[in-house]
């Protein structure tokens, strides 16, 4: 039986189409619309496809906690990490677009006690990640982005 929640668990490809539509709206309306989802700000993560070697764009909510810019590789609770995450870990730096401003960033995967701390703080903002964690059967990665100052 189809459940609305299944759309967001990665079991249906509809989530990809929603993401593409979101990206289309962000880029074609110069970040004027949908730059927040349920009050959480959105960035566009720009990676290079690990197989295609083409630029890939992923609209993602992000969290600013303790001077850290964090993104969560939940993939809607899918058992596999999202493609953007696989692309990210295959390169040294990535770019982000926040409200039309593009920056190059270093990144690190948050682990251990620091991950536990950030996970708790993120759940205070978006508790649905707890459901995604349970559905996925994996530890959902948290990625910290740090702008490269030239």
Backbone as CSV, one residue per row, in Angstrom:
resi,resn,N_x,N_y,N_z,CA_x,CA_y,CA_z,C_x,C_y,C_z
1,UNK,0.837,-1.185,0.000,0.000,0.000,0.000,0.883,1.250,0.000
2,UNK,0.548,2.205,-0.838,1.291,3.457,-0.951,0.973,4.363,0.226
3,UNK,2.019,4.916,0.827,1.860,5.908,1.889,2.637,7.151,1.485
4,UNK,2.107,8.305,1.806,2.799,9.564,1.502,4.217,9.531,2.058
5,UNK,4.412,8.956,3.232,5.742,8.907,3.839,6.730,8.159,2.952
6,UNK,6.256,7.204,2.147,7.140,6.441,1.274,7.823,7.316,0.235
7,UNK,7.187,8.401,-0.147,7.805,9.315,-1.107,9.132,9.817,-0.566
8,UNK,9.184,10.037,0.728,10.357,10.646,1.339,11.320,9.624,1.924
9,UNK,11.055,8.345,1.733,11.966,7.332,2.242,12.881,6.806,1.157
10,UNK,12.781,7.320,-0.041,13.632,6.878,-1.121,13.099,5.641,-1.821
11,UNK,11.942,5.165,-1.431,11.373,3.969,-2.056,10.753,4.275,-3.409
12,UNK,10.485,5.513,-3.681,9.894,5.920,-4.957,10.762,7.009,-5.568
13,UNK,10.803,7.050,-6.870,11.652,8.029,-7.551,11.050,9.424,-7.531
14,UNK,9.858,9.567,-6.997,9.229,10.884,-6.931,10.096,11.894,-6.188
15,UNK,10.829,11.439,-5.192,11.685,12.364,-4.443,12.711,13.028,-5.365
16,UNK,13.208,12.286,-6.368,14.151,12.874,-7.325,13.500,13.988,-8.125
17,UNK,12.258,13.759,-8.534,11.553,14.773,-9.318,11.250,16.009,-8.481
18,UNK,10.920,15.803,-7.230,10.676,16.936,-6.334,11.958,17.755,-6.179
19,UNK,13.081,17.069,-6.027,14.370,17.747,-5.892,14.714,18.529,-7.160
20,UNK,14.467,17.928,-8.318,14.746,18.621,-9.587,13.849,19.847,-9.754
21,UNK,12.588,19.717,-9.377,11.674,20.856,-9.434,12.134,21.952,-8.480
22,UNK,12.550,21.565,-7.286,13.046,22.518,-6.298,14.259,23.264,-6.850
23,UNK,15.194,22.524,-7.432,16.382,23.136,-8.019,16.006,24.085,-9.154
24,UNK,15.070,23.683,-9.996,14.614,24.520,-11.098,14.052,25.846,-10.580
25,UNK,13.230,25.773,-9.554,12.626,26.988,-8.991,13.698,27.877,-8.367
26,UNK,14.608,27.277,-7.598,15.678,28.067,-6.979,16.523,28.789,-8.023
27,UNK,16.944,28.074,-9.054,17.867,28.664,-10.023,17.180,29.619,-10.993
28,UNK,15.965,29.322,-11.384,15.290,30.164,-12.368,14.609,31.386,-11.767
29,UNK,14.416,31.377,-10.474,13.815,32.537,-9.810,14.815,33.186,-8.853
30,UNK,16.103,32.975,-9.149,17.211,33.626,-8.443,17.091,33.531,-6.920
31,UNK,16.783,32.332,-6.437,16.702,32.030,-5.005,15.635,32.828,-4.272
32,UNK,14.661,33.340,-5.011,13.601,34.135,-4.391,12.545,33.237,-3.730
33,UNK,12.343,32.050,-4.307,11.330,31.130,-3.792,11.988,29.814,-3.377
34,UNK,11.412,29.194,-2.382,11.855,27.886,-1.879,13.291,27.884,-1.369
35,UNK,13.771,29.035,-0.885,15.088,29.066,-0.277,15.024,28.681,1.201
36,UNK,13.821,28.262,1.614,13.587,27.671,2.930,12.571,26.559,2.760
37,UNK,12.714,25.515,3.563,11.706,24.469,3.644,11.334,24.324,5.101
38,UNK,10.057,24.460,5.384,9.521,24.446,6.749,10.376,25.277,7.710
39,UNK,10.807,26.428,7.220,11.567,27.356,8.054,13.054,27.065,8.151
40,UNK,13.527,26.037,7.452,14.946,25.683,7.479,15.573,26.169,6.172
41,UNK,16.690,26.914,6.248,17.280,27.458,5.023,17.808,26.361,4.099
42,UNK,17.853,26.681,2.806,18.282,25.733,1.776,19.507,26.279,1.060
43,UNK,20.454,25.401,0.782,21.594,25.730,-0.061,21.582,24.786,-1.259
44,UNK,22.355,25.126,-2.254,22.563,24.217,-3.375,23.996,23.717,-3.267
45,UNK,24.137,22.420,-3.084,25.451,21.793,-3.044,25.864,21.473,-4.481
46,UNK,27.072,21.891,-4.842,27.578,21.667,-6.197,28.777,20.728,-6.097
47,UNK,28.619,19.553,-6.682,29.692,18.566,-6.700,29.996,18.204,-8.146
48,UNK,31.015,17.417,-8.328,31.332,16.853,-9.640,30.966,15.369,-9.569
49,UNK,30.163,14.922,-10.522,29.739,13.525,-10.540,30.928,12.592,-10.601
50,UNK,30.962,11.620,-9.711,32.093,10.705,-9.642,32.194,9.806,-10.866
51,UNK,31.081,9.582,-11.560,31.094,8.760,-12.776,31.023,9.626,-14.034
52,UNK,30.161,10.651,-14.003,29.931,11.471,-15.197,30.962,12.573,-15.387
53,UNK,31.593,12.983,-14.290,32.528,14.109,-14.279,31.842,15.428,-14.657
54,UNK,30.515,15.490,-14.473,29.737,16.706,-14.738,29.331,17.346,-13.413
55,UNK,29.065,18.656,-13.474,28.574,19.331,-12.275,27.214,18.772,-11.898
56,UNK,27.049,18.529,-10.605,25.789,18.042,-10.062,25.326,19.008,-8.976
57,UNK,24.029,19.271,-8.950,23.454,20.255,-8.040,22.402,19.570,-7.169
58,UNK,22.491,19.807,-5.871,21.531,19.218,-4.942,21.031,20.291,-3.976
59,UNK,19.727,20.593,-4.020,19.180,21.512,-3.013,19.028,20.765,-1.686
60,UNK,19.605,21.333,-0.630,19.608,20.674,0.675,19.318,21.682,1.774
61,UNK,18.579,21.251,2.780,18.455,22.110,3.957,19.797,22.074,4.680
62,UNK,20.096,23.160,5.362,21.326,23.192,6.137,21.046,23.801,7.502
63,UNK,21.981,23.523,8.407,21.835,23.953,9.791,23.089,24.704,10.200
64,UNK,22.884,25.856,10.828,24.007,26.599,11.377,23.952,26.432,12.879
65,UNK,24.895,25.658,13.404,24.945,25.355,14.829,26.374,25.612,15.297
66,UNK,26.514,26.455,16.315,27.840,26.751,16.884,28.859,27.121,15.807
67,UNK,28.527,28.041,14.950,29.419,28.482,13.874,29.764,27.382,12.874
68,UNK,28.988,26.314,12.865,29.201,25.231,11.907,28.048,25.208,10.912
69,UNK,28.381,24.990,9.660,27.392,24.840,8.596,27.295,23.340,8.300
70,UNK,26.130,22.761,8.554,25.969,21.311,8.500,24.898,20.899,7.500
71,UNK,25.162,19.805,6.776,24.160,19.176,5.931,24.069,17.711,6.344
72,UNK,22.913,17.121,6.097,22.634,15.764,6.571,22.347,14.869,5.367
73,UNK,23.054,13.757,5.287,22.906,12.827,4.162,21.831,11.789,4.459
74,UNK,20.613,12.243,4.700,19.536,11.340,5.116,18.955,10.538,3.961
75,UNK,18.910,11.122,2.788,18.313,10.488,1.613,16.891,10.030,1.920
76,UNK,16.190,10.808,2.737,14.801,10.514,3.058,14.588,9.201,3.772
77,UNK,15.633,8.673,4.417,15.521,7.407,5.119,15.869,6.202,4.263
78,UNK,16.368,6.438,3.064,16.774,5.350,2.184,17.974,4.618,2.787
79,UNK,18.075,3.306,2.604,19.224,2.576,3.150,20.569,2.969,2.542
80,UNK,20.560,3.604,1.379,21.804,4.031,0.729,22.026,5.522,0.950
81,UNK,23.291,5.898,1.021,23.618,7.321,1.087,23.192,7.979,-0.225
82,UNK,22.846,9.265,-0.181,22.440,9.948,-1.411,23.606,10.089,-2.396
83,UNK,23.258,10.238,-3.664,24.285,10.412,-4.695,25.173,11.612,-4.419
84,UNK,24.573,12.710,-3.928,25.389,13.894,-3.674,26.483,13.590,-2.658
85,UNK,26.170,12.736,-1.673,27.156,12.386,-0.648,28.287,11.565,-1.263
86,UNK,27.921,10.611,-2.115,28.928,9.791,-2.789,29.831,10.667,-3.654
87,UNK,29.248,11.659,-4.318,30.050,12.588,-5.119,30.950,13.433,-4.223
88,UNK,30.401,13.914,-3.128,31.152,14.770,-2.203,32.394,14.060,-1.689
89,UNK,32.251,12.825,-1.220,33.399,12.143,-0.608,34.440,11.704,-1.636
90,UNK,34.121,11.866,-2.914,35.094,11.503,-3.938,35.921,12.706,-4.406
91,UNK,35.742,13.851,-3.766,36.505,15.036,-4.145,37.002,15.770,-2.906
92,UNK,37.975,16.640,-3.114,38.592,17.338,-1.981,37.772,18.524,-1.495
93,UNK,37.188,19.269,-2.419,36.384,20.424,-2.049,35.076,20.390,-2.842
94,UNK,34.103,21.163,-2.368,32.816,21.301,-3.049,32.469,22.783,-3.095
95,UNK,31.428,23.110,-3.815,30.915,24.481,-3.833,29.499,24.472,-3.277
96,UNK,29.142,25.580,-2.669,27.767,25.763,-2.210,27.250,27.097,-2.726
97,UNK,25.964,27.130,-2.973,25.290,28.356,-3.390,24.232,28.639,-2.334
98,UNK,24.422,29.738,-1.630,23.427,30.181,-0.651,22.930,31.538,-1.107
99,UNK,21.658,31.584,-1.461,21.016,32.819,-1.920,21.796,33.496,-3.053
100,UNK,22.296,32.689,-3.983,22.977,33.234,-5.154,24.460,33.472,-4.984
101,UNK,24.983,33.321,-3.785,26.404,33.511,-3.546,27.087,32.141,-3.492
102,UNK,28.050,31.935,-4.412,28.732,30.647,-4.513,30.078,30.719,-3.802
103,UNK,30.354,29.713,-2.968,31.617,29.621,-2.241,32.185,28.219,-2.352
104,UNK,33.497,28.137,-2.417,34.163,26.844,-2.352,34.335,26.479,-0.883
105,UNK,34.172,25.198,-0.579,34.244,24.748,0.808,35.069,23.475,0.947
106,UNK,35.766,23.393,2.062,36.292,22.124,2.547,35.156,21.464,3.305
107,UNK,35.273,20.199,3.537,34.243,19.514,4.304,34.883,18.459,5.197
108,UNK,34.146,18.072,6.203,34.544,16.939,7.041,33.282,16.191,7.439
109,UNK,33.427,14.897,7.619,32.322,14.065,8.080,32.415,14.035,9.601
110,UNK,31.348,14.452,10.248,31.339,14.543,11.705,31.113,13.148,12.300
111,UNK,31.908,12.781,13.281,31.812,11.446,13.869,31.844,11.506,15.392
112,UNK,31.529,10.371,15.985,31.646,10.106,17.412,30.814,11.064,18.265
113,UNK,31.403,11.556,19.353,30.655,12.396,20.291,30.204,13.710,19.664
114,UNK,31.031,14.266,18.787,30.641,15.515,18.125,29.432,15.271,17.228
115,UNK,29.384,14.125,16.562,28.216,13.783,15.747,26.986,13.665,16.643
116,UNK,27.139,12.997,17.770,26.008,12.846,18.699,25.479,14.207,19.129
117,UNK,26.392,15.120,19.431,25.993,16.469,19.830,25.220,17.168,18.711
118,UNK,25.805,17.190,17.504,25.142,17.864,16.388,23.828,17.179,16.026
119,UNK,23.793,15.857,16.076,22.563,15.115,15.765,21.448,15.551,16.712
120,UNK,21.755,15.643,17.981,20.763,16.083,18.973,20.275,17.491,18.673
121,UNK,21.192,18.378,18.330,20.820,19.761,18.009,19.986,19.833,16.722
122,UNK,20.355,19.041,15.727,19.600,19.011,14.469,18.191,18.474,14.703
123,UNK,18.066,17.443,15.533,16.742,16.877,15.829,15.831,17.886,16.523
124,UNK,16.397,18.815,17.260,15.591,19.872,17.883,14.954,20.761,16.812
125,UNK,15.644,20.910,15.690,15.149,21.743,14.590,14.254,20.934,13.659
126,UNK,14.671,19.703,13.353,13.916,18.862,12.428,13.862,17.425,12.960
127,UNK,12.895,17.127,13.825,12.803,15.807,14.463,12.561,14.649,13.497
128,UNK,12.105,14.931,12.290,11.815,13.879,11.303,13.063,13.062,10.960
129,UNK,14.258,13.641,11.136,15.481,12.895,10.861,15.581,11.634,11.716
130,UNK,14.979,11.655,12.895,14.991,10.463,13.741,14.269,9.308,13.042
131,UNK,13.146,9.620,12.404,12.413,8.610,11.644,13.260,8.120,10.463
132,UNK,13.912,9.036,9.776,14.779,8.647,8.655,15.907,7.726,9.129
133,UNK,16.472,8.058,10.291,17.541,7.230,10.859,17.040,5.806,11.087
134,UNK,15.856,5.673,11.669,15.296,4.350,11.940,14.974,3.591,10.652
135,UNK,14.429,4.285,9.667,14.088,3.650,8.394,15.327,3.184,7.638
136,UNK,16.382,3.963,7.703,17.551,3.724,6.853,18.373,2.510,7.282
137,UNK,18.412,2.228,8.569,19.249,1.133,9.054,20.736,1.440,8.970
138,UNK,21.097,2.702,8.832,22.503,3.116,8.759,22.681,4.351,9.621
139,UNK,23.900,4.665,9.953,24.179,5.924,10.628,24.203,7.003,9.559
140,UNK,23.296,7.933,9.661,23.196,8.990,8.657,24.352,9.973,8.841
141,UNK,25.135,10.178,7.795,26.273,11.094,7.906,25.845,12.564,8.064
142,UNK,26.607,13.260,8.873,26.488,14.714,9.001,27.780,15.295,8.433
143,UNK,27.631,16.245,7.522,28.778,16.848,6.857,28.906,18.298,7.304
144,UNK,30.095,18.658,7.733,30.385,20.047,8.099,31.101,20.707,6.935
145,UNK,30.581,21.830,6.499,31.171,22.600,5.404,31.886,23.809,5.964
146,UNK,33.049,24.099,5.423,33.794,25.281,5.849,34.280,26.032,4.625
147,UNK,33.828,27.263,4.531,34.183,28.102,3.384,35.684,28.308,3.310
148,UNK,36.216,28.199,2.106,37.632,28.464,1.873,37.793,29.961,1.641
149,UNK,38.555,30.602,2.485,38.816,32.036,2.371,40.065,32.209,1.535
150,UNK,39.914,32.944,0.429,41.058,33.151,-0.487,41.768,34.426,-0.149
